[in-house]
Amino acid sequence: MKKYIVGNWKMNASQSFVQRWAKTFSELFVPLEGQECIVCPPLPYIACLSASLPDAVRVGAQNVCEAPDGAFTGEVSARMLKDCDVDHVIIGHSERRSIYGESNELIASKVVAAQKEGLTVILCIGETLEQRDDVEKVLASQLDHSIPEGIVLDKLIIAYEPVWAIGTGQVASLEDIEKSHKFITDYVMKKFQVRLPLLYGGSVKPGNAADILNCDGVDGVLVGGASLDPQDFHKIYSASV
């Protein structure tokens, strides 16, 4: 299975930042066999970044509306993303769940909307610090209720992000990562009879990326803060080689 290196810029960037980032990354980037590179900037910069990067680097979105169109001020539909040549979208990130109160059911409806337009979904799941003692129960519930019936499985990537490790500098131990990834992989295999790509996210940096990418069951990484530095992100992209 290929490795996916996904950058999530969150709500950071400017036109000048995008141009500088794309120039530096493009000068460093060489496509690697068996690796997929995806960068997800804030919505206003998707077109600018896409036009500034090599074709082998995909540009994705950080969120999508569950509705196809209509009176939803401030929202963006999957059709609009597709119209902007986006083919990947992050759904269910912990910040969407915790800050904006997105439920598993809403997330599932967003997955349906994205896949109706042919988008590949990067579905985020993960436990909070308070839920660490019940991590398998939490992950099972999120998998059961965030993945709708009739899902297009070959357009679904799962990203496991222990919420307590996002942006905190704390990283789950390699043993913890392998344990959680094995649980998720076995659970998905039992439910859908397929092995889905499974990424790890949570304070991934150049210094730990190789170890994480070489863990059993890890098919890539979802990178937050470190993806804002094009040199660091390139080091992560190259880490599993």
LONU-144854 format. One record per residue (C-alpha): x, y negated, z negated. Coordinates in Angstrom, 1 decimal. Layout:
% LONU-144854
> x/y/z
> X/Y/Z
...
END
This chain:
% LONU-144854
> x/y/z
> 0.0/0.0/0.0
> 1.3/-3.5/0.8
> 2.2/-6.0/-1.8
> 0.2/-9.2/-2.1
> 1.9/-12.4/-3.3
> -0.8/-14.9/-4.0
> -0.3/-18.5/-5.2
> -3.0/-20.4/-7.0
> -2.2/-24.1/-7.2
> -5.4/-24.8/-9.3
> -6.2/-28.6/-9.4
> -2.7/-29.8/-8.4
> -1.3/-31.4/-5.2
> -1.4/-34.4/-3.0
> -0.9/-35.0/0.8
> 2.8/-35.8/0.2
> 3.2/-32.8/-2.1
> 1.7/-30.4/0.5
> 4.0/-31.7/3.2
> 7.1/-31.4/1.0
> 6.1/-27.9/-0.3
> 5.3/-26.6/3.2
> 8.5/-27.9/4.6
> 10.7/-26.3/1.9
> 8.8/-23.0/1.8
> 8.7/-22.7/5.6
> 12.5/-23.1/5.8
> 12.9/-20.3/3.3
> 10.2/-17.9/4.4
> 10.9/-14.8/6.5
> 8.0/-12.3/6.9
> 8.7/-9.1/5.0
> 7.3/-5.8/6.1
> 4.6/-4.5/3.8
> 4.1/-7.9/2.1
> 1.2/-10.4/2.4
> 1.7/-14.0/1.3
> -1.4/-16.1/0.5
> -1.4/-19.7/-0.9
> -4.6/-21.1/-2.4
> -4.5/-24.9/-2.7
> -7.3/-27.3/-3.8
> -10.0/-27.5/-1.1
> -9.0/-30.9/0.3
> -5.6/-29.7/1.3
> -6.5/-26.4/3.0
> -6.4/-27.7/6.5
> -3.1/-29.7/5.9
> -1.4/-26.8/4.3
> -2.6/-24.3/7.0
> -1.3/-26.5/9.8
> 2.1/-26.8/8.1
> 2.9/-23.2/7.4
> 4.0/-20.3/9.5
> 1.2/-18.1/10.8
> 2.3/-15.2/8.7
> 1.4/-17.2/5.5
> -2.3/-17.1/4.9
> -4.1/-20.0/3.2
> -7.0/-19.1/0.8
> -9.6/-20.9/-1.3
> -10.0/-21.0/-5.1
> -13.7/-20.7/-5.3
> -16.9/-20.5/-3.3
> -20.6/-21.2/-3.7
> -23.1/-18.3/-3.9
> -25.5/-20.1/-1.5
> -25.0/-20.3/2.3
> -26.1/-23.9/2.6
> -28.5/-26.4/1.1
> -28.9/-29.0/-1.6
> -25.9/-28.0/-3.8
> -23.9/-31.2/-4.2
> -20.2/-30.7/-4.6
> -20.2/-27.0/-3.6
> -18.6/-25.3/-0.6
> -20.1/-22.3/1.2
> -18.3/-19.3/2.5
> -19.3/-20.3/6.0
> -17.5/-23.6/5.6
> -14.4/-21.8/4.4
> -14.5/-19.5/7.3
> -14.9/-22.5/9.6
> -11.7/-23.9/8.2
> -9.9/-20.6/9.1
> -9.8/-19.4/5.5
> -9.9/-15.6/5.1
> -9.3/-15.1/1.4
> -11.0/-16.6/-1.6
> -10.4/-16.2/-5.4
> -13.6/-15.5/-7.3
> -14.2/-15.1/-11.0
> -10.9/-16.7/-12.3
> -10.9/-16.9/-16.1
> -11.1/-20.7/-15.9
> -14.3/-20.5/-13.9
> -15.7/-18.0/-16.4
> -14.6/-19.9/-19.6
> -14.7/-23.6/-18.6
> -17.7/-23.5/-16.2
> -19.6/-20.6/-17.8
> -19.7/-18.4/-14.7
> -21.3/-15.0/-15.6
> -20.6/-11.7/-14.1
> -23.9/-11.9/-12.2
> -23.0/-15.2/-10.7
> -19.6/-14.0/-9.7
> -21.2/-10.9/-8.1
> -23.4/-13.2/-6.0
> -20.4/-15.2/-4.9
> -18.7/-11.9/-3.8
> -21.7/-11.1/-1.7
> -21.8/-14.6/-0.1
> -18.0/-14.5/0.7
> -18.2/-11.0/2.2
> -21.2/-11.9/4.4
> -18.8/-14.3/6.2
> -16.0/-11.8/6.4
> -13.9/-13.3/3.7
> -11.6/-11.0/1.6
> -12.3/-11.5/-2.1
> -9.6/-11.7/-4.8
> -11.8/-10.8/-7.8
> -10.3/-11.8/-11.2
> -11.0/-9.8/-14.4
> -9.3/-9.9/-17.8
> -9.7/-10.1/-21.5
> -9.3/-13.0/-23.9
> -7.1/-12.9/-27.0
> -10.2/-12.1/-29.1
> -11.1/-9.2/-26.8
> -7.7/-7.5/-26.9
> -8.9/-4.8/-29.2
> -11.7/-3.9/-26.8
> -9.8/-4.5/-23.5
> -11.1/-1.3/-21.7
> -14.7/-2.1/-22.7
> -14.3/-5.7/-21.4
> -12.7/-4.6/-18.2
> -15.3/-1.9/-17.5
> -18.1/-4.4/-18.1
> -16.5/-6.9/-15.7
> -16.0/-4.3/-13.1
> -19.5/-3.0/-13.4
> -21.3/-6.3/-13.2
> -19.0/-8.5/-11.0
> -18.8/-6.0/-8.2
> -22.2/-5.8/-6.4
> -23.7/-2.7/-4.7
> -22.9/-2.4/-1.1
> -19.5/-4.1/-1.4
> -17.2/-4.0/1.6
> -14.3/-2.3/-0.2
> -11.7/-3.0/2.4
> -12.2/-6.7/1.8
> -11.8/-6.6/-1.9
> -8.7/-7.1/-4.0
> -8.8/-7.1/-7.8
> -6.5/-9.3/-9.9
> -6.1/-8.4/-13.5
> -5.2/-11.4/-15.7
> -5.1/-11.1/-19.4
> -6.5/-14.5/-20.2
> -4.2/-15.0/-23.2
> -1.2/-14.8/-20.9
> -2.4/-17.5/-18.3
> -0.3/-20.6/-18.5
> 0.9/-19.8/-22.0
> 4.3/-18.4/-21.2
> 3.2/-15.2/-22.9
> 3.4/-12.1/-20.7
> 1.9/-8.7/-21.3
> 4.5/-6.1/-21.8
> 5.3/-3.9/-18.8
> 3.8/-1.0/-20.8
> 0.6/-3.0/-21.3
> 0.4/-4.0/-17.7
> 0.8/-0.4/-16.5
> -1.8/0.9/-19.0
> -4.4/-1.7/-18.0
> -3.7/-1.2/-14.3
> -4.0/2.6/-14.7
> -7.4/2.1/-16.5
> -8.7/-0.2/-13.8
> -7.4/2.0/-10.9
> -8.9/5.1/-12.4
> -12.2/3.4/-13.2
> -12.5/2.0/-9.6
> -11.5/5.3/-8.1
> -14.2/7.1/-10.1
> -16.9/4.5/-9.3
> -16.1/3.9/-5.6
> -13.8/6.8/-4.6
> -11.2/4.4/-3.3
> -7.9/2.9/-4.4
> -8.2/-0.9/-4.3
> -5.2/-3.3/-4.2
> -4.7/-4.4/-7.8
> -2.7/-7.6/-8.6
> -1.3/-8.8/-12.0
> -1.5/-12.4/-13.0
> -0.4/-14.2/-16.1
> 2.7/-16.4/-16.4
> 4.4/-14.6/-13.5
> 7.8/-16.3/-12.8
> 10.9/-15.6/-10.7
> 12.6/-14.1/-13.8
> 9.9/-11.4/-14.5
> 8.4/-10.9/-11.0
> 10.6/-8.0/-9.9
> 9.9/-6.0/-13.1
> 6.1/-6.7/-12.8
> 6.0/-5.8/-9.1
> 7.8/-2.6/-9.7
> 5.3/-1.5/-12.4
> 3.2/1.6/-11.5
> -0.1/0.5/-10.1
> 0.9/-3.1/-9.4
> 0.2/-4.1/-5.8
> 1.1/-7.7/-6.1
> 0.9/-10.8/-8.3
> -1.4/-13.8/-8.6
> 0.9/-16.7/-9.5
> -0.2/-19.9/-11.1
> 2.2/-22.6/-12.2
> 5.3/-21.1/-10.6
> 3.6/-21.3/-7.2
> 3.8/-25.1/-7.3
> 7.6/-24.8/-6.8
> 8.2/-23.6/-3.3
> 11.6/-22.2/-4.2
> 10.3/-20.3/-7.2
> 7.3/-19.0/-5.2
> 9.7/-17.8/-2.5
> 11.8/-16.0/-5.1
> 8.7/-14.2/-6.3
> 7.7/-13.4/-2.7
> 11.1/-11.8/-2.2
> 11.3/-10.2/-5.7
> 10.1/-6.7/-4.8
> 12.5/-6.2/-1.9
END
